Amino acid sequence: MFTQFFGNYLLNKRLVEPQQLAEALSALKTTRVKLGVLAINAGYMTAAQVEKVHAEQQRIDKRIGEIAVDMGFMTLAQVDELFSSQSGTHLLLGQALVDRGAMTNAEFETALNAYKAENSLTDSDFKENDNAKIHTVIKEFYRFDGASDELMVEYIDLLFKNIVRFIGDDFTPLNCEKITSYEYTNASIQKINGQFSCTSAIDAEDAAYIAFASRYAGEELDAVDEMADASAGEFLNLHNGLFAVNVSNDSGVELVLEPQNVIRNEKQTGLTDTYKIPLAFPFGTVTFILGS
């Protein structure tokens, strides 16, 4: 999940363009992390050393690992370790950006190290998804200011995990906004009652709504219709149901879900303690609304 927030960091720092990030996220499943990126991330080589190895590779017919060892930048044991290690999604993202010319190895190295330092993260945190650190990052990113801060963080944490599980990991959280009104386009809405009483919604323009619903349904939908509404609503209901179970198990608090409703081209006003939480996918932006 840290990878998704790292993508937002790159956007906010204007290190990549939104389209470049979207294209890189789309390519994650077909991207293979190269030794240079792995070495930079492990601290075995600097970006400048990797560039020297790449330049030497243009001159002689040897693998990059052999050249790095010959030039004294790494040991053979370190090369073997990197080839046998499992790459985190953040490295796949970095490789995809480098492959497309959106960033250089040096720029990626600097950005990743800065992001880790700002959030007190290690490389293992990216792989292990430690809940405590995830919650800290979510709190710092969204800065909810209501009485239900912890439950809001729990909700977002589970939401992102369910999106990764059922929709895909190729999304970037955009900066959220506290709102008093919102104009829905295509939305599935569900009310949660209990100690954590709130309204939750998924909303998107036509193309993004259809694409999101198609991914959850596991089949290509081609219109904003009952099938798309049912799929989007089912995802929301599944997520809210899992959230209610977790809250009950963790704190003994019972939450009750109302049936989902569909709203089309409707503006709501007078909202309180409500947040607009947009997520950018390669197919468009999907906005989650959460609040009173």
DRENTI-714326 format. One record per residue (C-alpha): x, y, z; residue in three letters; residue number from 0. Coordinates in steps of 0.2 Angstrom, whole numbers, always signed. Layout:
<rs>
@east->X north->Y up->Z aa->ala i->NUM
...
</rs>
This chain:
<rs>
@east->+0 north->+0 up->+0 aa->met i->0
@east->+15 north->+12 up->+3 aa->phe i->1
@east->+18 north->+11 up->-16 aa->thr i->2
@east->+1 north->+19 up->-20 aa->gln i->3
@east->+6 north->+34 up->-8 aa->phe i->4
@east->+23 north->+35 up->-15 aa->phe i->5
@east->+15 north->+38 up->-32 aa->gly i->6
@east->+5 north->+52 up->-25 aa->asn i->7
@east->+22 north->+59 up->-17 aa->tyr i->8
@east->+29 north->+59 up->-35 aa->leu i->9
@east->+14 north->+68 up->-42 aa->leu i->10
@east->+14 north->+81 up->-28 aa->asn i->11
@east->+33 north->+84 up->-30 aa->lys i->12
@east->+30 north->+86 up->-48 aa->arg i->13
@east->+43 north->+73 up->-52 aa->leu i->14
@east->+31 north->+64 up->-64 aa->val i->15
@east->+16 north->+69 up->-74 aa->glu i->16
@east->-1 north->+61 up->-70 aa->pro i->17
@east->-1 north->+52 up->-87 aa->gln i->18
@east->+16 north->+45 up->-85 aa->gln i->19
@east->+12 north->+38 up->-68 aa->leu i->20
@east->-4 north->+31 up->-75 aa->ala i->21
@east->+5 north->+22 up->-89 aa->glu i->22
@east->+18 north->+15 up->-77 aa->ala i->23
@east->+5 north->+9 up->-65 aa->leu i->24
@east->-4 north->+0 up->-80 aa->ser i->25
@east->+13 north->-9 up->-84 aa->ala i->26
@east->+17 north->-16 up->-67 aa->leu i->27
@east->+11 north->-33 up->-71 aa->lys i->28
@east->+23 north->-34 up->-86 aa->thr i->29
@east->+38 north->-25 up->-78 aa->thr i->30
@east->+53 north->-34 up->-72 aa->arg i->31
@east->+64 north->-25 up->-60 aa->val i->32
@east->+82 north->-24 up->-67 aa->lys i->33
@east->+98 north->-27 up->-57 aa->leu i->34
@east->+102 north->-8 up->-57 aa->gly i->35
@east->+86 north->-3 up->-48 aa->val i->36
@east->+88 north->-17 up->-36 aa->leu i->37
@east->+106 north->-12 up->-32 aa->ala i->38
@east->+101 north->+6 up->-29 aa->ile i->39
@east->+87 north->+1 up->-18 aa->asn i->40
@east->+98 north->-11 up->-8 aa->ala i->41
@east->+111 north->+3 up->-6 aa->gly i->42
@east->+124 north->-8 up->-15 aa->tyr i->43
@east->+126 north->+4 up->-29 aa->met i->44
@east->+123 north->+23 up->-32 aa->thr i->45
@east->+113 north->+28 up->-48 aa->ala i->46
@east->+130 north->+36 up->-55 aa->ala i->47
@east->+138 north->+18 up->-53 aa->gln i->48
@east->+123 north->+10 up->-62 aa->val i->49
@east->+125 north->+22 up->-76 aa->glu i->50
@east->+143 north->+18 up->-78 aa->lys i->51
@east->+139 north->-1 up->-78 aa->val i->52
@east->+126 north->+3 up->-92 aa->his i->53
@east->+138 north->+13 up->-102 aa->ala i->54
@east->+151 north->-2 up->-100 aa->glu i->55
@east->+138 north->-14 up->-106 aa->gln i->56
@east->+136 north->-5 up->-122 aa->gln i->57
@east->+154 north->-8 up->-125 aa->arg i->58
@east->+157 north->-26 up->-120 aa->ile i->59
@east->+146 north->-42 up->-121 aa->asp i->60
@east->+143 north->-46 up->-103 aa->lys i->61
@east->+129 north->-46 up->-91 aa->arg i->62
@east->+126 north->-31 up->-80 aa->ile i->63
@east->+130 north->-41 up->-64 aa->gly i->64
@east->+146 north->-47 up->-71 aa->glu i->65
@east->+151 north->-30 up->-76 aa->ile i->66
@east->+146 north->-23 up->-58 aa->ala i->67
@east->+157 north->-36 up->-50 aa->val i->68
@east->+172 north->-33 up->-62 aa->asp i->69
@east->+171 north->-14 up->-59 aa->met i->70
@east->+171 north->-17 up->-40 aa->gly i->71
@east->+154 north->-10 up->-37 aa->phe i->72
@east->+146 north->-26 up->-30 aa->met i->73
@east->+152 north->-43 up->-24 aa->thr i->74
@east->+146 north->-59 up->-33 aa->leu i->75
@east->+136 north->-64 up->-17 aa->ala i->76
@east->+127 north->-47 up->-18 aa->gln i->77
@east->+122 north->-50 up->-36 aa->val i->78
@east->+116 north->-67 up->-32 aa->asp i->79
@east->+106 north->-60 up->-17 aa->glu i->80
@east->+97 north->-47 up->-28 aa->leu i->81
@east->+93 north->-59 up->-41 aa->phe i->82
@east->+85 north->-71 up->-28 aa->ser i->83
@east->+75 north->-57 up->-19 aa->ser i->84
@east->+57 north->-53 up->-22 aa->gln i->85
@east->+54 north->-36 up->-29 aa->ser i->86
@east->+42 north->-24 up->-20 aa->gly i->87
@east->+29 north->-15 up->-30 aa->thr i->88
@east->+37 north->+1 up->-27 aa->his i->89
@east->+53 north->-5 up->-37 aa->leu i->90
@east->+41 north->-11 up->-51 aa->leu i->91
@east->+34 north->+6 up->-52 aa->leu i->92
@east->+51 north->+14 up->-52 aa->gly i->93
@east->+57 north->+2 up->-66 aa->gln i->94
@east->+42 north->+6 up->-76 aa->ala i->95
@east->+45 north->+25 up->-74 aa->leu i->96
@east->+63 north->+23 up->-79 aa->val i->97
@east->+59 north->+12 up->-94 aa->asp i->98
@east->+47 north->+25 up->-100 aa->arg i->99
@east->+60 north->+39 up->-98 aa->gly i->100
@east->+49 north->+48 up->-85 aa->ala i->101
@east->+63 north->+47 up->-72 aa->met i->102
@east->+81 north->+43 up->-72 aa->thr i->103
@east->+89 north->+30 up->-60 aa->asn i->104
@east->+96 north->+45 up->-50 aa->ala i->105
@east->+79 north->+54 up->-49 aa->glu i->106
@east->+71 north->+38 up->-43 aa->phe i->107
@east->+84 north->+35 up->-30 aa->glu i->108
@east->+83 north->+52 up->-23 aa->thr i->109
@east->+64 north->+52 up->-23 aa->ala i->110
@east->+62 north->+35 up->-15 aa->leu i->111
@east->+75 north->+39 up->-1 aa->asn i->112
@east->+67 north->+56 up->+2 aa->ala i->113
@east->+50 north->+47 up->+4 aa->tyr i->114
@east->+56 north->+34 up->+15 aa->lys i->115
@east->+65 north->+47 up->+26 aa->ala i->116
@east->+50 north->+58 up->+27 aa->glu i->117
@east->+39 north->+44 up->+33 aa->asn i->118
@east->+52 north->+34 up->+43 aa->ser i->119
@east->+50 north->+19 up->+31 aa->leu i->120
@east->+62 north->+5 up->+27 aa->thr i->121
@east->+62 north->-6 up->+11 aa->asp i->122
@east->+55 north->-20 up->+21 aa->ser i->123
@east->+40 north->-9 up->+26 aa->asp i->124
@east->+35 north->-8 up->+8 aa->phe i->125
@east->+35 north->-27 up->+7 aa->lys i->126
@east->+27 north->-31 up->+24 aa->glu i->127
@east->+13 north->-18 up->+25 aa->asn i->128
@east->+15 north->-16 up->+44 aa->asp i->129
@east->-2 north->-10 up->+50 aa->asn i->130
@east->+4 north->+2 up->+62 aa->ala i->131
@east->+15 north->+11 up->+49 aa->lys i->132
@east->+1 north->+11 up->+36 aa->ile i->133
@east->-11 north->+19 up->+49 aa->his i->134
@east->+3 north->+32 up->+52 aa->thr i->135
@east->+4 north->+36 up->+34 aa->val i->136
@east->-14 north->+37 up->+31 aa->ile i->137
@east->-16 north->+49 up->+46 aa->lys i->138
@east->-3 north->+60 up->+39 aa->glu i->139
@east->-10 north->+60 up->+22 aa->phe i->140
@east->-28 north->+62 up->+25 aa->tyr i->141
@east->-28 north->+72 up->+42 aa->arg i->142
@east->-46 north->+68 up->+47 aa->phe i->143
@east->-51 north->+79 up->+61 aa->asp i->144
@east->-67 north->+71 up->+68 aa->gly i->145
@east->-70 north->+61 up->+83 aa->ala i->146
@east->-70 north->+45 up->+73 aa->ser i->147
@east->-52 north->+47 up->+67 aa->asp i->148
@east->-46 north->+30 up->+71 aa->glu i->149
@east->-62 north->+21 up->+63 aa->leu i->150
@east->-59 north->+32 up->+48 aa->met i->151
@east->-41 north->+26 up->+46 aa->val i->152
@east->-47 north->+8 up->+49 aa->glu i->153
@east->-60 north->+11 up->+35 aa->tyr i->154
@east->-47 north->+18 up->+23 aa->ile i->155
@east->-34 north->+5 up->+27 aa->asp i->156
@east->-47 north->-9 up->+23 aa->leu i->157
@east->-54 north->+0 up->+8 aa->leu i->158
@east->-37 north->+0 up->+0 aa->phe i->159
@east->-33 north->-18 up->+4 aa->lys i->160
@east->-50 north->-23 up->-4 aa->asn i->161
@east->-47 north->-12 up->-19 aa->ile i->162
@east->-30 north->-21 up->-22 aa->val i->163
@east->-38 north->-38 up->-19 aa->arg i->164
@east->-54 north->-36 up->-30 aa->phe i->165
@east->-50 north->-21 up->-42 aa->ile i->166
@east->-31 north->-20 up->-44 aa->gly i->167
@east->-16 north->-11 up->-37 aa->asp i->168
@east->-14 north->+1 up->-51 aa->asp i->169
@east->-21 north->+16 up->-42 aa->phe i->170
@east->-14 north->+32 up->-34 aa->thr i->171
@east->-23 north->+41 up->-19 aa->pro i->172
@east->-26 north->+59 up->-23 aa->leu i->173
@east->-27 north->+73 up->-10 aa->asn i->174
@east->-43 north->+72 up->-1 aa->cys i->175
@east->-55 north->+87 up->+3 aa->glu i->176
@east->-67 north->+90 up->+17 aa->lys i->177
@east->-83 north->+95 up->+8 aa->ile i->178
@east->-100 north->+102 up->+13 aa->thr i->179
@east->-108 north->+98 up->-4 aa->ser i->180
@east->-105 north->+86 up->-18 aa->tyr i->181
@east->-113 north->+83 up->-35 aa->glu i->182
@east->-114 north->+64 up->-39 aa->tyr i->183
@east->-113 north->+58 up->-57 aa->thr i->184
@east->-115 north->+39 up->-55 aa->asn i->185
@east->-114 north->+33 up->-37 aa->ala i->186
@east->-118 north->+18 up->-27 aa->ser i->187
@east->-122 north->+24 up->-9 aa->ile i->188
@east->-124 north->+15 up->+7 aa->gln i->189
@east->-127 north->+21 up->+25 aa->lys i->190
@east->-118 north->+14 up->+40 aa->ile i->191
@east->-128 north->+15 up->+56 aa->asn i->192
@east->-120 north->+13 up->+74 aa->gly i->193
@east->-106 north->+21 up->+83 aa->gln i->194
@east->-98 north->+24 up->+67 aa->phe i->195
@east->-113 north->+32 up->+58 aa->ser i->196
@east->-109 north->+38 up->+41 aa->cys i->197
@east->-113 north->+38 up->+23 aa->thr i->198
@east->-101 north->+29 up->+11 aa->ser i->199
@east->-102 north->+31 up->-8 aa->ala i->200
@east->-93 north->+26 up->-24 aa->ile i->201
@east->-94 north->+39 up->-38 aa->asp i->202
@east->-87 north->+41 up->-55 aa->ala i->203
@east->-89 north->+48 up->-73 aa->glu i->204
@east->-97 north->+35 up->-85 aa->asp i->205
@east->-81 north->+27 up->-92 aa->ala i->206
@east->-72 north->+25 up->-75 aa->ala i->207
@east->-88 north->+19 up->-67 aa->tyr i->208
@east->-90 north->+5 up->-81 aa->ile i->209
@east->-72 north->+1 up->-79 aa->ala i->210
@east->-72 north->-1 up->-60 aa->phe i->211
@east->-88 north->-11 up->-61 aa->ala i->212
@east->-81 north->-22 up->-75 aa->ser i->213
@east->-65 north->-26 up->-65 aa->arg i->214
@east->-75 north->-31 up->-49 aa->tyr i->215
@east->-88 north->-41 up->-60 aa->ala i->216
@east->-73 north->-50 up->-69 aa->gly i->217
@east->-82 north->-47 up->-86 aa->glu i->218
@east->-82 north->-32 up->-98 aa->glu i->219
@east->-97 north->-21 up->-95 aa->leu i->220
@east->-101 north->-8 up->-109 aa->asp i->221
@east->-114 north->+4 up->-101 aa->ala i->222
@east->-119 north->+13 up->-86 aa->val i->223
@east->-134 north->+1 up->-82 aa->asp i->224
@east->-141 north->-11 up->-69 aa->glu i->225
@east->-126 north->-23 up->-71 aa->met i->226
@east->-114 north->-9 up->-68 aa->ala i->227
@east->-124 north->-2 up->-53 aa->asp i->228
@east->-125 north->-19 up->-46 aa->ala i->229
@east->-107 north->-23 up->-47 aa->ser i->230
@east->-101 north->-6 up->-40 aa->ala i->231
@east->-114 north->-8 up->-26 aa->gly i->232
@east->-109 north->-26 up->-22 aa->glu i->233
@east->-91 north->-20 up->-20 aa->phe i->234
@east->-96 north->-6 up->-8 aa->leu i->235
@east->-108 north->-18 up->+2 aa->asn i->236
@east->-94 north->-31 up->+3 aa->leu i->237
@east->-81 north->-19 up->+9 aa->his i->238
@east->-93 north->-11 up->+22 aa->asn i->239
@east->-98 north->-28 up->+28 aa->gly i->240
@east->-80 north->-33 up->+31 aa->leu i->241
@east->-77 north->-17 up->+40 aa->phe i->242
@east->-92 north->-20 up->+51 aa->ala i->243
@east->-86 north->-37 up->+55 aa->val i->244
@east->-69 north->-30 up->+59 aa->asn i->245
@east->-76 north->-17 up->+70 aa->val i->246
@east->-87 north->-29 up->+79 aa->ser i->247
@east->-72 north->-41 up->+82 aa->asn i->248
@east->-60 north->-28 up->+88 aa->asp i->249
@east->-71 north->-17 up->+99 aa->ser i->250
@east->-88 north->-26 up->+101 aa->gly i->251
@east->-97 north->-12 up->+92 aa->val i->252
@east->-111 north->-17 up->+81 aa->glu i->253
@east->-113 north->-8 up->+65 aa->leu i->254
@east->-129 north->-10 up->+54 aa->val i->255
@east->-129 north->-8 up->+35 aa->leu i->256
@east->-143 north->-1 up->+25 aa->glu i->257
@east->-147 north->-7 up->+7 aa->pro i->258
@east->-137 north->+2 up->-6 aa->gln i->259
@east->-145 north->+16 up->-17 aa->asn i->260
@east->-140 north->+22 up->-34 aa->val i->261
@east->-139 north->+41 up->-37 aa->ile i->262
@east->-137 north->+49 up->-54 aa->arg i->263
@east->-133 north->+67 up->-58 aa->asn i->264
@east->-138 north->+73 up->-41 aa->glu i->265
@east->-131 north->+87 up->-30 aa->lys i->266
@east->-131 north->+85 up->-11 aa->gln i->267
@east->-128 north->+100 up->+1 aa->thr i->268
@east->-127 north->+103 up->+20 aa->gly i->269
@east->-114 north->+89 up->+22 aa->leu i->270
@east->-105 north->+88 up->+38 aa->thr i->271
@east->-88 north->+79 up->+43 aa->asp i->272
@east->-88 north->+72 up->+25 aa->thr i->273
@east->-73 north->+69 up->+15 aa->tyr i->274
@east->-70 north->+67 up->-4 aa->lys i->275
@east->-57 north->+53 up->-7 aa->ile i->276
@east->-52 north->+52 up->-25 aa->pro i->277
@east->-42 north->+38 up->-32 aa->leu i->278
@east->-34 north->+39 up->-49 aa->ala i->279
@east->-34 north->+23 up->-60 aa->phe i->280
@east->-27 north->+22 up->-77 aa->pro i->281
@east->-45 north->+21 up->-83 aa->phe i->282
@east->-50 north->+37 up->-74 aa->gly i->283
@east->-54 north->+44 up->-57 aa->thr i->284
@east->-65 north->+35 up->-44 aa->val i->285
@east->-71 north->+45 up->-30 aa->thr i->286
@east->-76 north->+38 up->-13 aa->phe i->287
@east->-87 north->+49 up->-2 aa->ile i->288
@east->-86 north->+46 up->+17 aa->leu i->289
@east->-95 north->+56 up->+31 aa->gly i->290
@east->-110 north->+61 up->+39 aa->ser i->291
</rs>
